[in-house]
Amino acid sequence: MSTTYSLEELQRETTFGGAGEDTNDREIRIIDLSDFENRREEITEQLWRAATEIGFFQLSHHGIAPEEIKAAFGESERFFDLPTKIKAQYPRPKSVNAGWESRSQIRPSTGTKDQKESYQITQYHMDNVWPTEAELPNFQANTLRFEQKCWEVGMKVLSCFATKLGFDQDFFSRAHDPSKPDYQSTLRLLHYFATEGVTEQGNSWRAGAHTDFDCLTLLFQHEGHGGLQVCPGTEAETQRWTSIPPYGDVITCNIGDMLMRWSDDQLISNLHRVRQPRVDEYCGSRHSIAFFCQANKSQIIQGPAKRYQPISAADFLTQRILANFVDQ
């Protein structure tokens, strides 16, 4: 028996559980952010086209150095290499994006557990979920430093969308203010478990088809560790999936549901997933790092055209979390 959800986004997800088919006829554009302020107008137009046509794009010359990304992956691997009994001391609190979880996320699309573990860092929800300095020296300081770098890139991109939507340039920076205690943007460290490969996908996914809860996602991938796919379109019968190249020196970005609502559906939050590796592909552990630009809790999400009923960012995020984890 299928579940009915009050949010349109969740109801749409329930129609995207099948394997579909692969296609390579879509371009995932790489947008150069170099000399950003002098090229702001040009970059804005490039971002807008990519975001309205596919909802996924990649950023080069984004300002985060390769050694900083490598160091962030090092911190992620240090955490996941801890014994399970230590990681289990820092479980994700109910209804909150913070702390550690393993195989507890069930997507409305598939009804099966994602084959991964993750650790969420949301600054004002980290009481009792940070590993100790004895367990992981400098982990907290290093990950928060990287989180700040991600926030800066995210706000650059969102400032371009703000202009196109008729908001002032700093609208989204204020809506994602890290100095406020209701800040809820999240840095998520992800570890997908090694497999022996599959010949047919079946119903076990590293991450089942879903849209993101946020305004904008920034994703860092290891070179050569593939599996991420996107499916532009809103109808289940159009399930044609395009693989996202796993480049190590670019940031892969996608529009989330908060921003789709704020834009009255001008910007597209599309379904994506991480499929199981095939037997002839890399089948080892897959690590990635995501930064979710999630508006501060008190922000009211509603676009100028009022396509959706107003909802606070706090309520919106809570409903999405409740629909995604088995311990809620």
Secondary structure, DSSP 8 states (H G I E B T S, - for coil): -----SSHHHHHHTT--S--EE---S---EEE-TTTTTTHHHHHHHHHHHHHHTSEEEEES-S--HHHHHHHHHHHHHHHTS-HHHHTTSB--TT-S-EEEES-BB-TTT-SB-SEEEEEE-GGG-TTTS--TTTSTTHHHHHHHHHHHHHHHHHHHHHHHHHHHTS-TTHHHHHT-TTSTT---EEEEEEE-----BSS-TT--SEEEE--SSSEEEEEE-TT---EEEE-SS-GGG-EEEE----SSSEEEEE-HHHHHHTTTSS---EEEE---BTTS--S-EEEEEEEE---TT-EE--TT--S--EEHHHHHHHHHHTTBTT-
